[in-house]
Structures are given as structure tokens and as C-alpha cells.
Amino acid sequence: MDSSSSSNSCFSIGSTNPGAVVRLYSKELKKWDEFEDILEERRHVSDLKFAMKCYTPLVYKRIIPCKPSDIKSSVLSSEEVHYVIKQLSKESEQSEATLWEEACEILDEMSHNLHLGAIRFFAFALSKIFKQIFSKVCVNEEGIQKRAIQEHPVVLLPSHRSYMDFLLLSFILYNYDLPVPVIAAGMDFLGMKMIGGLLRMSGAFFLRRTFGGNKLYWAVFSEYVKTMLRNGYAPVEFFLEGTRSRSAKTLTPKLGLLNIVMEPFFKREVFDTYLVPISISYDKILEETLYVYELLGVPKPKESTTGLLKARRILSENFGNIHVYIGDPVSLRSLAAGRMSRSPYNLVPRYIPQKQSEDMHAFVAEVAHRMQLVQIQNLTLSPWALVVAVLLQNRPCMHLDALVEKASWLRDLARAFGGLLMWPDNEPAEDVVQASILLHANIVGLVKDQVVLRVDSRDSDMVNGLVFQHVTLLMCSTYRNQLLNIFVRPSLVALALQMTPGCRKEDIYECFRFLHDVFSDEFIFIPGNTVKDFEEGCYLLCKTETIQVTMRDILVTEKGDTVLEFLIGLFKPFVECYQIICKYLLKEQEDYFTEKQYFARIRAFTSQLLDQGASQCHDVLSSDVQKNALAALVRLGMVEKKKVNNDHIYNVNEPATTKLEEMLGGKTPVGKPATAKL
């Protein structure tokens, strides 16, 4: 539990009435910028003319443009790479010449070869593809104008939901005559014949998924990224999540690349660095079926040119709209002011690698989480996210009129909670809902005024070896999760109200803190920010007149039951998932098990529960939830994790796991003594 979460501190929210909460937690309502559909012009102008247009983007001020080969030469001549090679030569007894040769090979493998011809090729091809499969590609104009400022190095941090993210930003920036970025890409793409080379020429630089403690690789890679940043060669783009989110929830950030791009500022090699959070939202994800298969345990297919060619069948489908929200640039200098001193970097030469301090690690982690929260705040919600959230709480079917009424109610609630909702107000609500159903006709249908989830196949209950119902329901859950991104804090307060006997504010906060801690691997929370998260949840519920906060209590209003019931229903699947996983672990026969054994056995255990009708919680089949639950149980001390022979093994702490399962099920009240035992 974080030190900031002492029980006394939670009373900062609200003293006497809801108005006090609104004043104390004054969350400024955001005025959303107008979006521009960049495909509108593409539909009336030749794609070839667009691709071959005069493209002369502004470079950073006071910077002389350089070639990719100049960047490589600068890396190989850097003091840091020289120093690491000398140190490794002493430690490993390898000759410096051998290590130099290895460094050159590493650099050749990873480096990009940005070429305008490749950019023009992708501009032409993507324009054709986007017009074919998307209705609109919308970009906030003000974000583009702010992005045009070229004072200092820029780091682009997009959310990651699809392979389409990879070149989408390059297409947008080319459209607005802004410098296209160099993009961190996984080594998987490099094995794709022809495509790997084209991606390299479009600005992709490639990194291995794991470095395995390879000091030379880390030195060459980090120096390569820092050289591009220092020289102002191009904006640097990478995904904080590290990989695509299969569940539509934002993944816990990976800090390696963020550490690297921050270092030039702290070593006084650049005056400042701008971090630009970017939110990319899809009405319908291209890989939605593939993601569900992966969540159900089907191995991810290897990236290949053949696979890409097979995927061309998507060109006959409609995937709705894309919305790209480019957030305000965030100054690293401003973030560090009064928080982090740069003086420790002055104590040793810049080229000597330093072990990161605990304070610096905490700072980088906090910045990463803050950038992700901005991404979440700026993600757009399509009407389908609301429709499917309602359907999942009323499955397997619902009358269209009732669905429209409930979805309209949820639309107003989402807006009150600060969500950016792409719901056309100039159209009847029924038309909006029916358009969403039509777009997602593969998983939902309209039969005699009944909206029905397609949980049964006409031919068979199985599809590609998986239960058809499981595929449909997990696909629906991924879209529902988009809603949870903005509903998670009020949902946790609602759940704490349900689980807590009585209405004392202190007890409700303790339950909230317990839930917040248990589910911190599922959702993005800033470490040490539990009190503020509680305040935000309470503020939003007060704002919608769901609760009233007094000096001592939190009271549910007459009209609050409907909101709380929906919020609890929205979050309850995660509680049930963790309960089921605890029950499985308590039945585990082996004293020790590996992660691979855990996934295979929990999948068999949960499938059996669902087949027997003992549970209706299909979310527990998701490998994403299973992985996060195991991480949470290790963090909380319910499961012990240790390394044996280069593999991790796990052991269950039965008393602690039993206690957690009882607390999640409401059998044991969540109070300070119980929380302390955890």
C-alpha cells in the first residue's frame, strides 16, 4: 500500500455536501477540438498527386539536416560506445576489434534508412487502403498546429491498439507537411520479405524484444536513439505499452525507451525534450478476431509477407472511423523542475553509463503513467462501446427500444464522466445504435426488434478449435473495456460502497484502497495516487448526483441506485475473474508450477466451470486477465515467485489466497486490520 494512503488523508474529499467535493476536486471540463477528416480531400484528389507533392517539412531550429549514414557514423565514434567496448574487452577477454565488428553488425541490424521514396510509396498505398476500409480518418486540427512547433526534440507517444498504428502517424504528418518520425519497431517485422526493407526505408528502426543483459547491444541501441534525438534528425516515435493491447485496456508502460530519450536532457545535452501523448481510437479493430484467438491461447502468428497478402480480404470490409487526438506537448524540463536534480549526472563523465537511482526510476515511471492517463483521457468512445456494455449486462438479447433507451442514458453518463464520445447528436438515437449494430454484424444481429449477440454458429459450436460463444463474448468484452478506461475510478467507488457494511467514509475508502491495490495491474493508476483516485471517483459520482458526501459518511441518493448498479455490473467481471483464479490456485495439486503450466491449467479449469454452468464469467478465459492476476498475486504475497534454472516457478500461499478470495467475495469485510494482514 502506498504511503500517501493513510486513512486520515482520505477526508480531503468533501466536508459537508456534494458542492464541497466539486470545489475541492475541481476537474476542469475539457473543450474538445474539432476533428478534421483527412480522407475527405483524398477522395477528391489523385493519390499519385498526393504522394508526389512537394514535401519540404520544417526541421528543428539551428539544426543542419543529416543522412542516416551520418547518424551511424556518429554512434560508432561516440565516447560511450568506445568506453563500453573497452570495458567489455577487459571483462570478457574478447579483442576490441571483435567487439567493434559486433557493434557494427548490431547497428546495421537496427538502424533505419529513411528515404523519401519509401514515404511517398506508403503515402500512395495507405491513401488507397484507408479510403477503401475506413469511412473517416479524423485528426484534431489544434494538435497538428501545436505539433508544428520545432523548438526542441520531440518524442511521439501513441497508444497501441493495432498494427495500423505503425505508419498511421507518418501518413498524417506527411499529409500536413510535418517531419515523419523514426519509429521503434519489433524485430519480428524485419523477417518479412520486402516489407521489412520498406519499413526500414520508411523510418523504422528495429529493436530486439529482450536484450538478455547484452551490454554492448544496450550501449549501441541507446546511443543510436540519443544521437537521433540530440541531432534533431526526426521526431522519435515509440509505444509506451511496448506491444499492441489485445484487450483494449491500456497496458502497464515499459520504461526502457523512455529512460533513453530522457537521458540527453538530464545530461544537459539538450535544453528540453517535448513528450507528445497521442490517442488513436478505432470504431472497429482490424485484428479483433486475431486478438480474441490469442487471448484464448492460440499462438500469435508470425509476421510474414505471405500473411500480409492473405489479409488483403479485409479490403472488402468496413471498419468505420479512426480518430487520432494529438495531445499538448509536455515539456520534460517542466516535469523535472523542482522534482529531479540534474547535478548527479555532473559528477561523472557523460559517456560513462550510470546505474539509475531509485528517485529517477520513480520519476520515469510516474511520467510514463501520466502520459498514459492523457492518452486514455483523449481516446474517443464510439457508440458501439456503450451498446456492447449494455448488451453484456442483458445478454443474450435485448429489445431494440430498451437498448436505445439504456444506451442514450449511458451516453449522458459517459459525457458527465468526461469521456470524448463520438455520438452524432443530429441523428436519432435509434439510427446511431442501428448503425453500430450494422458495423459489428459479425458479433451482433437484429432479429424481429431483438438485438441478439451471435453466441451460436449455424454450422457448429466450434470455430477453429475454439468455442464460438467464447470468441463472441470475449470480442464484446474488448470493446466494453474501452468504456472502463474512463469509468474505472467511479466503478471502484461503487463496488466499495456495495462491499462495505454501513456508509462510513473511512471504511469505504479502505475498501476502495484494497480494490485499487488488487487491480493495479489491470488499469493505469499513478503509483502513490490512491487518495486522488478516490477523490476523482467520488467527485464524478457527486457530479451525477449518485452520492452525497458528508463529513463522516457517503450516502447514496434516490436516483443513484441505477448508476451504481450499472457501474458494479461493468467492473464485477474482473472481481469474479480474480475469485475464480484464487479458487483454482487453492485446488492446485503441485507444490510448484511454471507459468506455462499455470496458463494451461487455469484455461482447462475455467473452461470446465463455464461448460458446467457453474460460472457465466467468460472474461476469465482471457490470458490477459490470467497474466495480470498472477502478477497481482505475486505482488501481494499470495503467490511466491522464484527463479530456478533460468525459469520462474510459483508456489501458492494458501492462507493468504483464501483470505483474498473471501474478501473479494464479501465473506470477510475489508477493513484496516484485514488490509494490514494482506
C-alpha positions in Angstrom: 0.0 0.0 0.0 1.3 3.5 -0.8 2.4 5.7 2.0 0.1 8.5 0.8 -2.9 6.5 1.6 -3.3 6.9 5.3 -6.9 6.8 6.4 -6.8 10.4 7.7 -5.8 11.8 4.3 -8.8 10.5 2.6 -11.0 13.1 4.2 -9.8 15.8 1.9 -12.8 15.0 -0.3 -15.9 16.6 0.8 -16.7 18.0 4.2 -20.4 18.6 4.3 -22.1 18.3 0.9 -21.5 17.4 -2.8 -20.8 21.0 -3.6 -17.8 20.9 -1.3 -16.5 17.9 -3.3 -16.9 19.8 -6.6 -15.0 22.8 -5.2 -12.2 20.7 -3.7 -11.8 18.3 -6.6 -12.2 20.8 -9.4 -11.7 18.8 -12.6 -11.8 21.2 -15.4 -14.1 20.1 -18.2 -12.1 19.8 -21.4 -13.2 21.6 -24.5 -12.7 19.1 -27.3 -11.1 20.3 -30.5 -12.8 19.9 -33.8 -11.7 16.9 -35.8 -10.8 17.1 -39.5 -11.4 14.2 -41.8 -8.2 14.0 -43.8 -9.7 11.4 -46.2 -12.2 13.9 -47.4 -9.6 15.6 -49.6 -8.1 12.3 -50.6 -11.4 11.2 -52.1 -11.3 14.2 -54.5 -7.6 14.4 -55.4 -5.4 11.9 -57.2 -3.5 9.6 -54.8 -0.5 9.8 -57.1 -0.5 13.6 -57.0 -0.7 13.4 -53.2 2.2 11.0 -52.9 4.4 13.1 -55.3 3.5 16.5 -53.8 6.3 19.0 -52.9 7.3 17.8 -49.4 9.6 20.2 -47.5 9.0 19.8 -43.8 10.5 22.2 -41.3 13.4 20.8 -39.4 14.4 21.8 -35.8 15.7 25.3 -35.4 19.5 25.6 -35.7 19.9 22.0 -37.0 21.6 21.1 -40.2 19.9 18.1 -41.8 21.9 14.9 -41.9 21.7 11.5 -43.6 21.0 8.1 -41.9 24.7 7.1 -42.6 25.8 10.2 -40.6 23.8 9.0 -37.6 25.5 5.6 -37.8 29.0 7.2 -38.0 28.2 9.4 -35.1 27.1 6.4 -33.0 30.3 4.4 -33.8 32.5 7.3 -32.9 30.7 8.1 -29.7 32.7 8.1 -26.4 30.0 6.0 -24.8 30.3 3.1 -27.3 34.1 3.4 -27.1 34.1 3.2 -23.3 31.7 0.2 -23.2 33.8 -1.8 -25.8 37.0 -1.2 -23.8 35.3 -2.3 -20.5 33.8 -5.4 -22.2 37.1 -6.3 -23.7 38.7 -6.3 -20.2 35.9 -8.3 -18.7 35.4 -10.9 -21.4 38.9 -11.1 -22.8 37.5 -10.5 -26.3 39.5 -8.3 -28.5 38.3 -4.7 -29.1 38.3 -5.4 -32.9 35.9 -8.3 -32.4 33.6 -6.2 -30.3 33.8 -3.4 -32.8 32.7 -5.8 -35.5 29.8 -6.9 -33.4 28.8 -3.3 -32.7 28.8 -2.6 -36.4 26.6 -5.7 -37.0 24.2 -4.6 -34.3 23.9 -1.1 -35.8 23.4 -2.4 -39.3 20.6 -4.7 -37.9 18.7 -2.0 -36.0 19.2 1.2 -38.0 16.7 2.8 -40.2 17.3 4.1 -43.7 14.7 6.8 -44.0 14.1 7.5 -47.7 11.6 9.9 -49.2 10.8 7.5 -52.0 9.5 4.9 -49.4 7.5 7.6 -47.7 5.9 8.5 -51.0 5.1 4.9 -51.7 3.4 4.4 -48.4 1.5 7.7 -48.8 0.1 6.4 -52.1 -0.6 2.8 -50.8 -2.1 3.9 -47.4 -4.3 6.5 -49.1 -5.8 3.8 -51.3 -6.2 1.4 -48.4 -7.7 3.9 -45.9 -10.3 5.1 -48.4 -11.3 1.5 -49.0 -11.7 0.3 -45.5 -12.4 3.4 -43.3 -15.2 5.9 -43.6 -13.1 8.7 -42.0 -9.6 9.3 -40.5 -10.2 12.2 -38.2 -7.4 14.3 -36.6 -7.7 17.2 -34.2 -6.5 20.3 -36.0 -5.2 22.2 -33.0 -3.0 19.2 -32.0 -1.4 19.4 -35.5 -0.8 23.1 -35.2 1.0 22.6 -31.8 3.0 19.7 -33.2 4.3 22.1 -35.9 6.5 23.8 -33.2 10.1 22.7 -33.8 11.9 24.3 -30.9 13.2 21.2 -29.2 13.5 17.4 -29.9 10.1 15.7 -30.0 9.1 12.2 -28.8 5.7 10.9 -30.1 4.0 8.5 -27.7 0.9 7.0 -29.4 -1.4 4.4 -27.8 -1.2 1.0 -29.4 -4.3 -1.0 -30.5 -3.5 -2.1 -34.0 -0.7 -2.8 -36.5 -2.3 0.1 -38.3 -0.8 2.5 -35.7 2.6 1.8 -37.0 2.5 4.0 -40.2 -0.7 5.9 -39.5 1.1 8.8 -37.8 3.6 9.0 -40.6 0.8 9.2 -43.1 -0.9 12.0 -41.1 2.3 14.0 -40.6 3.1 13.7 -44.3 -0.4 14.9 -45.1 0.3 18.1 -43.0 3.9 18.6 -44.3 5.4 17.8 -41.0 8.6 15.7 -40.5 7.8 12.0 -40.4 9.1 10.2 -37.4 11.7 7.4 -36.9 9.8 4.6 -35.3 10.8 1.9 -32.8 9.7 -1.5 -34.2 10.0 -5.1 -33.1 12.5 -7.3 -34.8 9.6 -9.5 -36.0 8.9 -7.1 -38.9 12.5 -7.4 -40.1 11.9 -11.0 -41.2 9.1 -10.0 -43.6 10.5 -10.2 -47.2 10.4 -6.8 -49.0 8.1 -5.4 -46.3 11.0 -5.3 -43.7 13.1 -3.3 -46.1 10.3 -0.9 -47.0 9.6 -0.3 -43.3 13.3 0.4 -42.7 13.2 3.0 -45.5 10.0 4.5 -44.1 11.8 5.3 -40.8 11.6 2.1 -38.8 14.5 1.2 -36.6 14.4 -2.3 -35.1 15.0 -3.5 -31.5 15.1 -6.9 -30.0 12.3 -7.8 -27.7 14.8 -8.7 -25.0 18.5 -7.7 -24.6 19.3 -10.5 -22.2 21.8 -8.4 -20.3 23.8 -7.7 -23.5 25.7 -4.6 -22.5 27.1 -3.9 -26.0 23.6 -4.1 -27.6 22.2 -1.8 -25.0 25.1 0.7 -25.4 24.7 0.8 -29.2 20.9 0.9 -29.2 20.7 3.7 -26.5 23.4 5.8 -28.2 21.6 5.4 -31.6 18.3 6.7 -30.1 20.0 9.5 -28.2 22.0 10.6 -31.3 18.9 10.9 -33.3 17.3 12.9 -30.5 20.3 15.2 -29.9 20.8 15.9 -33.6 17.1 16.7 -34.2 17.2 14.3 -37.1 13.4 13.5 -36.8 10.8 13.0 -34.2 11.2 9.7 -32.3 8.1 7.6 -32.1 7.6 4.6 -29.8 4.8 2.9 -28.0 4.9 3.1 -24.2 2.9 -0.1 -23.9 5.6 -2.0 -25.9 3.1 -4.1 -27.7 -0.5 -4.0 -29.0 -3.2 -4.2 -26.4 -5.3 -7.2 -27.2 -7.9 -6.3 -24.5 -8.4 -2.6 -25.4 -7.2 -1.7 -21.9 -4.0 0.4 -21.7 -1.1 -1.9 -20.8 1.4 -1.2 -18.0 4.2 1.0 -19.5 7.6 -0.3 -20.5 10.2 2.2 -19.3 13.4 1.3 -21.3 12.9 3.7 -24.3 11.5 6.4 -22.1 14.6 6.2 -20.0 16.8 6.6 -23.1 15.0 9.6 -24.5 15.1 11.4 -21.2 18.8 11.0 -20.7 20.1 13.7 -23.0 18.1 16.3 -21.1 19.4 15.2 -17.7 22.9 15.1 -19.0 22.4 18.7 -20.4 22.9 17.6 -24.0 19.6 19.2 -25.0 17.8 22.2 -23.4 14.5 20.4 -23.3 12.5 17.5 -24.8 8.8 17.5 -25.7 6.7 14.4 -25.0 3.6 14.3 -27.1 0.9 11.8 -26.0 -1.3 10.6 -28.9 -4.5 8.7 -28.7 -5.6 6.5 -31.6 -9.2 5.2 -31.5 -10.8 2.7 -33.8 -14.6 2.1 -34.3 -13.7 -1.4 -35.3 -10.2 -3.0 -34.8 -8.8 -4.8 -37.9 -7.3 -7.6 -35.7 -10.4 -8.1 -33.4 -10.7 -11.8 -34.2 -7.0 -12.5 -34.1 -6.8 -10.8 -30.7 -9.5 -13.0 -29.3 -7.8 -16.1 -30.6 -4.6 -15.0 -28.9 -6.4 -14.3 -25.6 -7.9 -17.8 -25.8 -4.4 -19.3 -26.0 -3.9 -19.6 -29.8 -0.2 -18.7 -30.5 0.3 -15.4 -32.2 1.0 -16.0 -36.0 4.5 -15.0 -37.1 4.6 -11.8 -39.1 5.2 -12.6 -42.7 4.7 -11.2 -46.2 2.5 -14.2 -47.0 0.3 -13.5 -44.0 0.0 -9.9 -45.1 -1.1 -10.9 -48.6 -3.7 -13.3 -47.1 -5.0 -10.4 -45.0 -6.0 -8.5 -48.2 -9.5 -9.8 -47.8 -10.1 -7.1 -45.2 -10.1 -4.6 -48.1 -13.7 -5.7 -48.8 -14.8 -4.8 -45.2 -15.9 -1.6 -43.5 -14.1 -0.7 -40.2 -15.8 2.6 -39.5 -13.8 5.6 -38.4 -10.3 6.3 -36.9 -9.9 9.2 -34.5 -6.4 10.5 -33.8 -6.1 13.0 -30.9 -2.6 14.6 -30.7 -2.3 15.9 -27.2 -0.5 19.0 -25.9 3.3 18.7 -26.0 4.6 18.2 -22.4 8.0 19.7 -21.5 10.3 17.3 -19.8 12.1 20.4 -18.3 8.8 21.5 -16.7 8.1 18.0 -15.4 11.5 17.8 -13.8 11.5 21.3 -12.4 11.7 21.2 -8.6 11.4 17.4 -8.7 14.6 16.0 -10.2 18.1 17.5 -10.0 20.5 17.1 -12.9 23.5 17.5 -10.7 24.2 13.7 -10.1 25.0 13.5 -13.9 27.7 16.1 -13.5 29.7 14.0 -11.1 31.0 11.6 -13.7 31.8 12.0 -17.4 28.7 11.8 -19.6 29.9 8.8 -21.6 30.2 6.5 -18.5 26.9 4.6 -18.0 25.3 5.2 -14.6 23.1 3.0 -12.6 19.7 4.6 -12.3 18.8 5.9 -8.9 15.5 4.9 -7.2 14.3 8.5 -7.4 14.9 8.6 -11.1 13.2 5.3 -11.7 10.2 6.5 -9.8 10.2 9.8 -11.8 10.3 7.9 -15.1 7.6 5.6 -14.0 5.4 8.5 -13.0 5.9 10.3 -16.2 5.0 7.2 -18.2 1.8 6.7 -16.2 0.9 10.4 -16.6 1.4 10.2 -20.4 -0.8 7.1 -20.5 -3.5 8.8 -18.5 -3.5 11.6 -21.0 -3.8 9.0 -23.8 -6.8 7.5 -22.0 -8.4 10.8 -21.4 -8.2 11.6 -25.2 -9.3 8.3 -26.5 -12.7 8.6 -28.3 -15.6 6.4 -27.4 -17.7 5.1 -30.3 -21.5 4.4 -29.7 -20.6 0.7 -30.0 -18.6 0.7 -26.8 -21.8 1.9 -25.0 -24.1 -0.5 -26.8 -22.0 -3.6 -26.1 -21.5 -2.6 -22.4 -25.3 -2.6 -22.1 -25.8 -5.8 -24.1 -23.3 -7.7 -21.9 -25.3 -6.8 -18.8 -28.5 -8.0 -20.5 -27.4 -11.0 -22.6 -28.1 -12.9 -24.7 -30.7 -10.4 -26.2 -32.5 -7.1 -25.6 -35.3 -5.3 -27.3 -34.1 -2.6 -29.6 -36.2 0.2 -27.9 -34.9 -0.8 -24.4 -31.3 -0.9 -25.8 -31.6 2.6 -27.4 -33.0 4.0 -24.1 -30.3 2.5 -22.0 -27.5 3.4 -24.4 -28.8 7.0 -24.5 -28.7 7.1 -20.7 -25.2 5.7 -20.8 -24.2 8.3 -23.4 -25.1 11.1 -21.0 -23.3 9.4 -18.1 -20.1 9.0 -20.2 -20.1 12.6 -21.1 -20.7 13.6 -17.5 -17.6 11.5 -16.6 -15.5 13.4 -19.1 -15.5 10.9 -22.0 -14.9 12.1 -25.5 -17.9 10.5 -27.2 -18.3 10.4 -30.9 -22.1 10.2 -30.8 -23.8 12.3 -33.6 -26.4 14.4 -31.8 -28.0 15.4 -35.1 -29.2 11.8 -35.7 -32.0 9.9 -33.9 -30.5 7.7 -31.2 -32.1 4.6 -32.8 -30.3 5.3 -36.1 -27.0 5.6 -34.2 -27.5 2.3 -32.4 -28.6 0.5 -35.5 -25.5 1.8 -37.4 -23.3 0.4 -34.7 -25.0 -3.0 -34.9 -24.6 -3.0 -38.7 -20.9 -2.2 -38.4 -20.4 -5.1 -35.9 -22.8 -7.5 -37.7 -20.2 -10.3 -37.2 -21.0 -10.5 -33.5 -24.5 -9.0 -33.1 -27.7 -9.0 -35.1 -31.2 -7.6 -35.2 -33.9 -10.2 -35.3 -37.6 -9.0 -35.0 -36.7 -5.9 -33.0 -34.5 -8.1 -30.7 -30.8 -7.3 -30.6 -29.0 -10.6 -30.3 -25.4 -11.5 -29.6 -24.2 -14.1 -32.0 -23.1 -16.7 -29.5 -24.2 -19.7 -31.6 -23.0 -20.7 -35.1 -25.4 -22.3 -37.6 -22.9 -25.0 -38.5 -21.1 -25.8 -35.3 -20.5 -24.7 -31.8 -16.7 -24.6 -32.6 -14.7 -22.3 -34.7 -11.0 -23.0 -35.4 -11.0 -25.3 -32.4 -12.5 -22.7 -30.1 -16.0 -22.4 -28.6 -17.9 -20.0 -30.8 -19.6 -18.4 -27.8 -16.3 -17.7 -26.0 -15.0 -16.0 -29.1 -18.0 -13.7 -29.4 -18.2 -12.8 -25.7 -14.5 -12.0 -25.4 -14.7 -9.9 -28.5 -17.5 -7.9 -26.9 -15.5 -7.6 -23.7 -12.7 -5.9 -25.5 -15.0 -3.2 -26.8 -16.6 -2.8 -23.3 -13.1 -2.3 -21.9 -12.8 0.9 -23.8 -15.5 2.3 -21.5 -13.7 1.1 -18.4 -10.8 3.3 -19.3 -12.8 6.3 -18.1 -15.2 4.6 -15.7 -12.7 2.7 -13.6 -12.5 5.1 -10.7 -16.2 5.7 -10.1 -16.7 2.0 -10.7 -14.3 1.1 -7.9 -16.1 3.6 -5.5 -19.4 2.0 -6.5 -18.0 -1.5 -5.8 -16.5 -0.3 -2.4 -20.0 1.1 -1.5 -21.5 -2.3 -2.2 -18.8 -4.3 -0.3 -18.7 -2.1 2.8 -21.2 -2.6 5.6 -22.6 0.8 6.6 -21.8 4.1 4.9 -18.8 5.4 6.9 -16.4 7.3 4.5 -13.3 5.8 6.2 -14.5 2.2 5.7 -15.5 2.8 2.1 -12.1 4.4 1.4 -10.3 1.4 3.0 -12.3 -0.9 0.7 -11.5 1.3 -2.3 -7.8 1.2 -1.4 -7.9 -2.6 -1.2 -9.6 -2.9 -4.6 -7.3 -0.3 -6.1 -4.2 -2.2 -5.0 -5.5 -5.6 -6.2 -6.4 -4.4 -9.6 -3.4 -2.0 -10.2 -2.1 -4.5 -12.8 -5.3 -4.3 -14.8 -5.6 -0.5 -15.0 -3.4 2.6 -15.2 -3.0 4.2 -11.8 -0.2 6.6 -10.8 1.8 5.0 -8.0 1.0 6.7 -4.7 -2.1 8.4 -6.0 -4.8 6.3 -4.3 -6.3 9.2 -2.4 -6.6 11.4 -5.6 -8.2 8.4 -7.5 -10.7 8.0 -4.7 -11.4 11.8 -4.8 -11.9 11.7 -8.5 -14.3 8.7 -8.3 -16.4 10.4 -5.6 -16.4 13.7 -7.4 -17.8 12.1 -10.6 -20.5 10.3 -8.6 -21.4 13.5 -6.8 -21.4 15.4 -10.1 -24.0 12.9 -11.5 -26.0 13.2 -8.2 -25.3 9.5 -7.5 -23.9 10.0 -4.0 -23.7 12.7 -1.3 -20.6 13.1 0.8 -20.9 14.4 4.4 -18.2 15.0 7.0 -18.5 11.3 8.1 -20.5 9.3 5.5 -21.0 8.7 1.8 -24.8 8.4 1.1 -26.5 7.0 -2.0 -29.2 9.3 -3.4 -32.6 8.2 -4.6 -31.6 8.2 -8.2 -28.1 6.8 -7.5 -29.0 3.2 -7.5 -29.3 2.9 -11.3 -25.8 4.4 -11.8 -24.2 2.3 -9.1 -25.9 -0.9 -10.4 -24.5 -0.3 -13.9 -21.0 0.6 -12.6 -20.9 -2.5 -10.4 -22.0 -4.7 -13.3 -19.3 -3.1 -15.5 -16.5 -3.9 -13.1 -17.8 -7.1 -11.5 -16.4 -9.4 -14.2 -12.8 -8.6 -13.0 -13.7 -9.3 -9.4 -15.2 -12.7 -10.4 -12.2 -13.5 -12.6 -9.8 -13.0 -9.6 -12.1 -15.0 -7.4 -12.1 -17.9 -9.9 -8.3 -17.7 -10.3 -7.9 -17.8 -6.5 -10.2 -20.9 -6.3 -8.1 -22.6 -9.0 -4.8 -21.9 -7.2 -6.2 -23.3 -3.9 -7.1 -26.5 -5.8 -3.6 -26.7 -7.4 -2.2 -30.1 -6.6 1.5 -29.4 -7.3 3.6 -27.5 -4.8 5.4 -25.6 -7.5 4.3 -24.8 -11.1 5.7 -22.8 -14.0 3.9 -20.0 -15.8 3.3 -22.3 -18.8 1.6 -24.9 -16.6 -0.4 -22.1 -14.9 -1.9 -20.9 -18.2 -2.7 -24.4 -19.4 -4.3 -25.5 -16.2 -6.3 -22.3 -15.5 -7.6 -22.4 -19.0 -8.8 -26.0 -18.5 -10.3 -25.2 -15.1 -12.2 -22.1 -16.3 -13.5 -23.9 -19.4 -14.9 -26.7 -17.2 -16.6 -24.2 -15.0 -18.3 -22.5 -17.9 -19.3 -25.8 -19.6 -20.9 -27.0 -16.3 -22.8 -23.7 -15.9 -21.0 -23.1 -12.6 -20.0 -19.6 -13.9 -21.1 -17.2 -16.5 -17.9 -15.1 -16.4 -16.3 -15.6 -19.8 -13.7 -12.8 -19.1 -11.7 -15.3 -17.0 -10.8 -17.1 -20.3 -8.6 -14.1 -21.3 -4.9 -14.8 -21.0 -4.5 -11.0 -20.3 -6.6 -11.3 -17.1 -4.9 -14.5 -16.2 -1.4 -12.9 -16.6 -2.4 -9.8 -14.6 -4.0 -11.8 -11.8 -0.8 -13.9 -11.4 1.3 -10.7 -11.3 -1.0 -9.1 -8.7 -1.0 -12.2 -6.5 2.8 -12.3 -6.6 3.0 -8.6 -5.8 0.5 -9.0 -2.9 2.4 -12.1 -1.5 -0.3 -14.7 -2.2 2.0 -16.5 -4.6 5.7 -16.8 -4.2 7.8 -16.5 -7.4 11.4 -17.6 -7.6 13.9 -18.3 -10.3 15.3 -21.9 -10.8 17.5 -22.9 -13.7 16.6 -19.9 -15.8 12.9 -20.4 -15.3 10.4 -19.0 -12.8 8.4 -21.3 -10.6 5.4 -20.4 -8.4 4.2 -21.5 -5.0 0.7 -20.7 -3.5 0.4 -19.2 0.0 -2.9 -20.9 0.8 -4.0 -18.9 3.9 -3.3 -15.5 2.2 -5.0 -16.6 -1.1 -8.0 -17.9 0.9 -8.3 -14.5 2.7 -8.2 -12.6 -0.6 -10.8 -14.8 -2.2 -13.1 -14.3 0.8 -12.6 -10.5 0.8 -13.3 -10.3 -3.0 -16.5 -12.4 -2.4 -17.6 -10.2 0.5 -17.3 -13.0 3.1 -14.6 -11.2 5.0 -15.1 -7.4 5.5 -12.4 -5.2 4.0 -11.2 -3.1 6.9 -7.9 -1.8 8.2 -7.0 -5.0 10.1 -7.8 -7.3 7.1 -5.9 -5.0 4.7 -2.9 -4.9 7.0 -2.8 -8.7 7.0 -2.6 -8.7 3.2 
